[in-house]
Structure formats: C-alpha cells, structure tokens
C-alpha cells in the first residue's frame, strides 16, 4: 500500500507514459486537457482530508448496508474533520452493497453527501479496490481480529472475481448507475475509480477491469474528474495506463520526507494537479509534522489514511499485529479516538494551522 524506492522502474514507467500520453489522449479525447484539470484544481482551496470510514464500521459493507449505515456517527465525525479544517474525505463504496438494493444504496449515499456538505466537506468516492480480504459477502460482517490491521476490509469486487470478465456487465451497471445519478453533483470532488489495482498479488491481472472502469466512466462523462492512484513503481503497465487516463494524478506514498518529495517532483512533470490520497504511517516516519507542510508548499492535495480509531484497527501496523489488542506504543494511522480526543494534540494543532483554521 505504498510507493517503494525503486526509482529506476519509476523512471522507466514514466518515460513509457511520457511517450504514449499524447497518443492516448488522441485516442481518448475525453481525458481532460491539462489546462482544464489545472483550472478545476485552482477553483478549490488546498485539499486536505483523510481516508474515512466511521469507527463503527469494520469495512465498506458495514458502512453502506442498510442495517448498519450510521449517519449519526458520520455526522459527529465529520464535525471533528470540519473542526480541524479538512475540506475533503476519501470514501470507499462497495458494489455488493449496491447490488442488494441499488435505490436504497443511492439514497444512503445522498444522505451521506448531505452530511458532508453540512460540514463543508466535498468527498472523493472510490469504486473498486484490490486490498485485503478477497471474498466480500453481504449481510453481517466479521468482528475485528484483536490487534490486526484492517482485519475485515474487503476487496471489490474481490479475488478472483476482479479477473472474471463474465461479471463485468454487472459491474458496468453498478458503476454507470452511480456515476449517472451523481454526475452533476457539486457535493462530490472526484471519482477515484480503482484503489491500488494490482495489489493482493494480482499485478497486471487487474488491467482488464481497470481499463473497463475508465471506459465506463468516460462514457458517462461526469462533471467531476476521474483518477486512479499510482501506488507501486514496479507495476509499469498499470502505472502507464493510470497516468495517461487520469484527469488528475493521484498517488500513495508512505515514505519519509526526502523520498516522498522526489515522487512529487517527478509527478509534477506531467503538468497536472497532484493529490496524495494516502500517506502518514508514524513508525515509517511518514508524519504530519514533515509530510503535510511539504505537500502544502508544493500545492499537492493531502489525504492521510485513517481518521477515527475504530473497528478497522488501523492504529496497528500492517505487518505488526498485537494479538491481545492492547494499544500500540505508537499509532500507525488515525488522528482521533472515538470520543473526539486527538491522539496527539500537537498534530491536530499543526493540521489546523496549515488549514488556517482558528
């Protein structure tokens, strides 16, 4: 879930992309020109926020299914976000939740967007995801495993489902229903079409579905830009496709300051807006105190993973479980406890300062 330091593969991938970008744009005129993307970006304040799920949900299904949708908690926690000056949040949808009841799902999404707008937050919404558990199922979701990071998070559509072209028509119906319903909705910032394609050992096996969702999105042609974030420099084919088909360039980086800054400097060569849609892992030295000021200085949108500590267990590190469920000495992700108390007051103070929030 992070960019590594293999800059030779990075440069190769970007050189390939640089050669092919004009060709790709000629074939797909619907990709926004850089001037349009930059004009869109300038129309917004500096974007800051977090990857968000309410602390009462273990995964996207528990967030969006009718029985466990929790608008009261979302309203409360978006109050925390507004209080520190966040103006966007990155939020994952799930096709299984939609398939149960498309009308009800869209009604809940509309309610969610109303809550966000109340707190002056314009979220970006994520469709597919190749991370963590492979077989999402509707209904009651599993309880968290003590001390295990994201023990219940679900891929979408799953594995090997994401490689099964036979289900693509159903996924197309889902994607186009959501995009068509909200294509002109000013409460939505951006559509993040596919989180970390190729993760879970899939690598280029995710390219057919990635290609399809970009095609479906451009057929709808929403007012909001579309993107899919770069996350592993080793996936050259996927990176090339993502960077040449995204209206706005998004990426993930959990490295410390010098390495993260190099990524920013390289990606700026495309002349498009940049939004970092995942960063901040304290034990890896990806910190608010170092990364957030740099991102503001470079005018890069800043969305850290994790907001309120809860059932996702993201205070625990990816690869360092604590089986007894005791609190780690240093939180991996997240900013607040469930009652709204900051994990580190100095971090909240810095976020507020950079967001010019009194």
URQUIUR-V738312 format. One record per residue. N is the residue number from 1. RES is the residue in three letters. PHI is phi in whole degrees, 0 to 359 (999 if undefined). Layout:
# URQUIUR-V738312
n/res/phi
N/RES/PHI
N/RES/PHI
This chain:
# URQUIUR-V738312
n/res/phi
1/UNK/999
2/UNK/207
3/UNK/284
4/UNK/268
5/UNK/260
6/UNK/279
7/UNK/282
8/UNK/293
9/UNK/302
10/UNK/301
11/UNK/295
12/UNK/299
13/UNK/298
14/UNK/286
15/UNK/295
16/UNK/300
17/UNK/297
18/UNK/297
19/UNK/293
20/UNK/264
21/UNK/295
22/UNK/293
23/UNK/296
24/UNK/297
25/UNK/290
26/UNK/294
27/UNK/285
28/UNK/234
29/UNK/296
30/UNK/287
31/UNK/296
32/UNK/301
33/UNK/300
34/UNK/303
35/UNK/298
36/UNK/294
37/UNK/298
38/UNK/291
39/UNK/296
40/UNK/301
41/UNK/296
42/UNK/292
43/UNK/282
44/UNK/246
45/UNK/293
46/UNK/307
47/UNK/273
48/UNK/223
49/UNK/178
50/UNK/218
51/UNK/289
52/UNK/236
53/UNK/212
54/UNK/299
55/UNK/293
56/UNK/274
57/UNK/244
58/UNK/274
59/UNK/201
60/UNK/296
61/UNK/293
62/UNK/294
63/UNK/291
64/UNK/255
65/UNK/293
66/UNK/302
67/UNK/290
68/UNK/237
69/UNK/300
70/UNK/230
71/UNK/297
72/UNK/298
73/UNK/292
74/UNK/301
75/UNK/300
76/UNK/298
77/UNK/286
78/UNK/291
79/UNK/296
80/UNK/300
81/UNK/297
82/UNK/299
83/UNK/295
84/UNK/254
85/UNK/89
86/UNK/294
87/UNK/237
88/UNK/213
89/UNK/217
90/UNK/260
91/UNK/230
92/UNK/269
93/UNK/270
94/UNK/205
95/UNK/295
96/UNK/294
97/UNK/296
98/UNK/294
99/UNK/295
100/UNK/294
101/UNK/195
102/UNK/306
103/UNK/296
104/UNK/296
105/UNK/300
106/UNK/293
107/UNK/295
108/UNK/293
109/UNK/297
110/UNK/298
111/UNK/296
112/UNK/301
113/UNK/294
114/UNK/297
115/UNK/298
116/UNK/300
117/UNK/298
118/UNK/304
119/UNK/259
120/UNK/59
121/UNK/242
122/UNK/247
123/UNK/282
124/UNK/258
125/UNK/245
126/UNK/252
127/UNK/270
128/UNK/274
129/UNK/202
130/UNK/257
131/UNK/259
132/UNK/73
133/UNK/293
134/UNK/270
135/UNK/232
136/UNK/293
137/UNK/225
138/UNK/289
139/UNK/99
140/UNK/301
141/UNK/267
142/UNK/294
143/UNK/286
144/UNK/299
145/UNK/275
146/UNK/308
147/UNK/73
148/UNK/251
149/UNK/299
150/UNK/47
151/UNK/295
152/UNK/244
153/UNK/295
154/UNK/243
155/UNK/296
156/UNK/214
157/UNK/277
158/UNK/122
159/UNK/222
160/UNK/269
161/UNK/305
162/UNK/295
163/UNK/261
164/UNK/263
165/UNK/298
166/UNK/294
167/UNK/266
168/UNK/300
169/UNK/300
170/UNK/293
171/UNK/293
172/UNK/299
173/UNK/299
174/UNK/299
175/UNK/300
176/UNK/289
177/UNK/296
178/UNK/293
179/UNK/297
180/UNK/295
181/UNK/293
182/UNK/237
183/UNK/297
184/UNK/245
185/UNK/273
186/UNK/288
187/UNK/282
188/UNK/253
189/UNK/279
190/UNK/199
191/UNK/256
192/UNK/265
193/UNK/285
194/UNK/203
195/UNK/279
196/UNK/47
197/UNK/301
198/UNK/95
199/UNK/289
200/UNK/67
201/UNK/77
202/UNK/285
203/UNK/52
204/UNK/289
205/UNK/296
206/UNK/275
207/UNK/299
208/UNK/301
209/UNK/289
210/UNK/302
211/UNK/299
212/UNK/296
213/UNK/292
214/UNK/295
215/UNK/299
216/UNK/299
217/UNK/296
218/UNK/288
219/UNK/291
220/UNK/284
221/UNK/58
222/UNK/291
223/UNK/294
224/UNK/280
225/UNK/290
226/UNK/239
227/UNK/199
228/UNK/214
229/UNK/285
230/UNK/293
231/UNK/214
232/UNK/222
233/UNK/294
234/UNK/283
235/UNK/268
236/UNK/297
237/UNK/295
238/UNK/295
239/UNK/301
240/UNK/299
241/UNK/296
242/UNK/297
243/UNK/288
244/UNK/270
245/UNK/244
246/UNK/273
247/UNK/291
248/UNK/235
249/UNK/275
250/UNK/241
251/UNK/201
252/UNK/243
253/UNK/203
254/UNK/250
255/UNK/273
256/UNK/285
257/UNK/307
258/UNK/300
259/UNK/288
260/UNK/295
261/UNK/299
262/UNK/297
263/UNK/299
264/UNK/301
265/UNK/297
266/UNK/290
267/UNK/292
268/UNK/297
269/UNK/296
270/UNK/279
271/UNK/70
272/UNK/245
273/UNK/301
274/UNK/243
275/UNK/228
276/UNK/277
277/UNK/261
278/UNK/206
279/UNK/198
280/UNK/84
281/UNK/223
282/UNK/305
283/UNK/294
284/UNK/268
285/UNK/67
286/UNK/261
287/UNK/238
288/UNK/303
289/UNK/295
290/UNK/253
291/UNK/282
292/UNK/297
293/UNK/299
294/UNK/297
295/UNK/297
296/UNK/294
297/UNK/301
298/UNK/273
299/UNK/58
300/UNK/253
301/UNK/301
302/UNK/231
303/UNK/234
304/UNK/273
305/UNK/282
306/UNK/95
307/UNK/232
308/UNK/246
309/UNK/299
310/UNK/195
311/UNK/291
312/UNK/287
313/UNK/61
314/UNK/273
315/UNK/285
316/UNK/267
317/UNK/288
318/UNK/310
319/UNK/244
320/UNK/226
321/UNK/292
322/UNK/237
323/UNK/302
324/UNK/276
325/UNK/75
326/UNK/288
327/UNK/291
328/UNK/293
329/UNK/299
330/UNK/231
331/UNK/296
332/UNK/285
333/UNK/239
334/UNK/79
335/UNK/245
336/UNK/240
337/UNK/280
338/UNK/299
339/UNK/275
340/UNK/91
341/UNK/285
342/UNK/293
343/UNK/297
344/UNK/227
345/UNK/299
346/UNK/294
347/UNK/293
348/UNK/298
349/UNK/299
350/UNK/294
351/UNK/301
352/UNK/297
353/UNK/298
354/UNK/292
355/UNK/273
356/UNK/54
357/UNK/255
358/UNK/278
